[in-house]
Amino acid sequence: MESLQGKGVVVTGAGGGIGAALARRFAAAGARVVVNDLDAPRAAAVADEVGGVAVPGDASAVLADALAALGGTVDVYCANAGLAAGGTEAADERVWADAWDVNVMAHVRAAHALLPGWLERGGGRFVSTVSAAGLLTMVGAAPYSVTKHGAYAFAEWLSLTYRHRGLKVHAICPQGVRTAMLTAAGSAGELVLAPTAIEPDDVADALFAGMAEDRFLILPHPDVAEYYRARAQEPDTWLSNMNHIQQKWEASEQ
């Protein structure tokens, strides 16, 4: 992996959790980091900690200010901001729309803005925090699961389309991570994710190991590879196993 010294890095949703861990790790490697978060005080706190610049606000609208803060060049963009939208097919359409906007379209907008410069220079790095839900699914969270599948599909499409032109893409797909999002997942998160939850710093470590090897798929929980393989090879068996988890969760809710 090339040196990150002096490189311009943007991390969205970096006021805490995985985003803050990524911001710290990139800063420790010598990068100039823009810390984005909807929560302005939290963004400022992390930026102060890492010697970066806080650019609060919606992740979809961060690039103009981020580019200005970095002198016009973004070398690495971490599309980390996410919305943990629960519910079934009956979830309000606003919930579905918000999940789609944050978990997918924010990535599309960032890529649309950054790719012309990256392709002209012959290099750039797009990091998508997807979640294992994007490879598998998550009980009790249809909007989250569906849109995270979309985030993974978009990252995959970017990689296969532009890798020969110097673009490097990484899709991070952890299971449970000890963050506010895990807490917000409620009883489903406690049942499915909490038992094997890891720390945000572990996710940052996994990303840096993957970047060093130019790997697209970053799996901080190695078991996810086996689950993904089982899903592809024996889909009905996998669905039956997941349905057992669904039934167990439903029973716990009664």
N, C-alpha and C positions, 0 to 999 in steps of 0.2 A: 504494500500500500504506500502511496506517495505521502510525503510529509504533510501534516496539517498545519505546520507553522505558518501563521499569517493568513490562513485561508478564511474566507467568509462563510459562516455557518448560520443558518436560521433554524430555530427549533420552535415549533408551535406547541401550544398547550404545555409550556415549560414552567409554569408557576409551581409545580409540584410533581410528585410521582415519577413516571418514566421520563417525561420531558425534562424535568430538573436534573435527573441523573445523566441524561444525554448532554445537556448543556455543560454540566460540570466536567464530564469526560472530554468533550471537545475542547473546552477551555484549557484543561490540563495538558492537552496535546499541542497547545500553542495557537489554537484557532481564535479568531475574532467572532464572538458569538452574539447574535441577536436573540433575545429571550422574549417570546410572544406568549401572552395569556389574556383571556378575557378579564381576569382579575388583575387590575393594574398594580395594586400594592404587592401582590405575590410575584408578579413579573419583575417588578423593581427590586425586590429582595433577592431573587435569584441572580439577576443581572449584577447587582452590587457584589454578591458573593463571588461570582466568577470573573468579574472585571469586564462584563459585557454591556450591552445596550438593551434597555427594555423598550419593546414596541408593543404596548398593550392593544387589545381589540380583537375583532373577529379574525380568525385564522385565514379566511378567504380574502381579506383585504389588507394583509400585512406587507405585501411585497414592495410596494412603492416606498414606504417608510424604511423597510429593511434594507433595500438597495441604497437608499440615501445614507443610512447609518454605516453601511459597509463600503462606501465609496463607489458604488455602482456595480459591484461584482458579488454574486453569491456562488460559492463553489459547492456547498452541500446544503440541501434543503431537507429538513426532517419534518415530514407531515405527520405529526404526532397527536395533534388535538383530536379528540374523539368524543362521541356522545353515546353513553351507555343507555340506549333506549330499550326499555322492556315492553312487555305486552305481547298480545297475540295478533292474529289477523284483524281483530276488532279494535286494535289501538287506533286512536284518533288520527285522521289523515295528517294533522299538523305534526304529530309525533313522527310519522313516517317521513314527512317532508324534511323535518329538521335533521333526522338521522341521515337521510340521503345527502343533504347539503353539507353537513359537517364531515361525515365519514367517507364520502366519495367525491362530491363536487369541489370541495376545498382542494383536494389533491389534483383534480383535473385543471382547476384554474391556475394553481401554482405551476404545474407542468407547462400549461399553455403560455404562461408568461416567461418562464425560464428557458424553455427548450431552444428558441431561436439563438440566444447567446451561447448556450452550451454547445449546440451543434456547430456554430460558427467557430468556436474555440476548439472543438474536438474533445470536450470533456465536461463532466459534471456528475454530481452524485445525488440521487433522489432516494431518500429513506422513508419508507412507509411503515408506520406502526399499525399493523393490521389486527392481530389477535389470532389465537388458535381458532376462534369462532369463524374466521374467514376461510379456514381450511376444513373445519368440522361443522359445528353449530353450537348454540347455547340454549338450554332449556329455558322457557319462560321469557325469551327475548327475541321475538321475530324481527322487529325493526333493526336491532343491533346485528343479529346474525346475517340477515339478508344484505345489509349495507356493508358489513365487513367482508362478505364474499365479493361484493362489488369493488371494494378497496384492493383486495388481493388480485382480482382480475385486471384492474387497471394497472397495478404495478407490474404484473406479468406481461401485459401488453406493451408497456413502455420498454421493458427489458428486451423482449424479442424484436421490437421494431427498431430500436436505436442502439443496441449494444455495439454494432459494428461501426458506429459513428462516435464512440467514446463515452456514451452514457452508461453509468453504473447504477443499478437499481438494487435495493435491498428491501425485502418484505420481512418485518419482524413479527413473529406469530407466537407470542407467549400464551400460556394458560393464565392461571391466577398470579397476580402481582400485588403485593401489599401496598395498595394505594386507596385513595378515596373512591375510585371507581369500583374496586372490589367490595368495599363497604356498601356502596349504593346498589350492588347486585342483590342484596338481601339474602333470603333463605336459599335461593337457587345458587348464589355464589358460595354460600357457606357449605352447601352440599357438594357442588361440583368442583369448585376452584380452590377454596381455602385449604384443603388438606395438603396440597402440593405447592402452595403459593411461595413465590420467591421475592426477593427484594428488588426494587428498581435498579440498583447498581448492578445486579446480576444480568439484567436485560442489556444495560450499556456494555458490560463485558462481552456478552454474546455478540452484540453488533460489531464491536471493534475486532473481535476474532474473525467474524465473517467478512468484514471489510478487508482485513489482511489477506484473506484467501479469495477475495472477489466472489463470494458466494451470494447468490440471490436470496435464497430462503434461509432465514435466521430463526433457529428454534431454541430458545432458552430452556425449554422443557424438551429434552430429547425424545421422550415417550410420544410426543405428538407425531413424530415421523411414523411410528408404528400404527397409531390410530388412523392416520391419513392413508397409509398403505391398506389397512383393513377396510376402510371406507371404500377405496377404489376396487379392491379385489372381491370383497364379499359385501356388497351394499345392503342386502336384506338382513344379513346377520348383524351388521353394524347398526342398522336402523332399529332392529329388535332390541339390541343392547341399550341403545339410547332411549328407546321407549320405556325400558325397565327403569332407567334413571328418572324419566319423566313421571312415571307412576309413583316412584319413591318420593319424589318432590311433592306431588299432589297429595300423597298421604300425610306428609309432614305439615302441609298447610291446613289440614282439617282439624 
